[in-house]
Amino acid sequence: MRTGKIIDIKCKCGFLLFRYFKAGKGRLIKLMISRLSDDHVGLAGASTLSRPQCPNCGKELGIIMMIHGEPALKLNQGTIEGVRV
């Protein structure tokens, strides 16, 4: 694994959704489920093409897709606080 940092990902309502190992620079577009350290939404058992929601406010976070052969959450940019590393 490349170098990176662990970041907190929050909903716009302020609820902590995930702690995620972010490798590389730039915006957060997709979350590889294998890189999650804390999951307060329950993505680990979710099926492909499901649309998880924020447990606090109910906003849709994105869609779970297969990206590079592993499950990932393709984020809806309007529902999370801006994360740029």
C-alpha positions, -999 to 999 in steps of 0.1 A, spaced: 0 0 0 12 35 -8 17 61 17 -14 81 27 -34 92 57 -65 83 76 -92 109 72 -127 114 88 -156 115 63 -187 133 76 -221 140 62 -232 176 57 -253 172 89 -221 166 109 -225 128 115 -192 109 113 -197 83 85 -163 66 80 -126 67 88 -108 60 56 -72 54 44 -68 80 16 -38 73 -7 -28 100 -31 -38 136 -36 -70 153 -47 -107 150 -41 -124 120 -26 -145 105 -54 -148 68 -44 -143 48 -12 -128 14 -16 -146 -6 11 -115 -26 19 -97 6 31 -124 16 57 -112 15 92 -144 26 110 -177 21 93 -207 38 110 -231 31 80 -227 -6 75 -211 -9 40 -193 -41 47 -223 -64 40 -240 -42 14 -247 -56 -21 -236 -41 -54 -259 -13 -67 -273 -6 -33 -276 31 -22 -266 36 15 -280 65 34 -268 86 63 -281 71 96 -287 106 110 -304 126 83 -313 100 56 -295 115 27 -282 92 0 -244 88 1 -238 73 -33 -239 39 -50 -219 8 -44 -202 -4 -76 -174 -28 -86 -143 -6 -94 -111 -23 -104 -125 -57 -93 -134 -47 -58 -165 -31 -42 -164 7 -37 -188 35 -28 -190 60 -56 -198 91 -36 -225 117 -41 -205 149 -37 -234 169 -24 -239 148 7 -205 147 23 -183 176 36 -155 185 12 -125 163 17 -93 173 -2 -59 159 6 
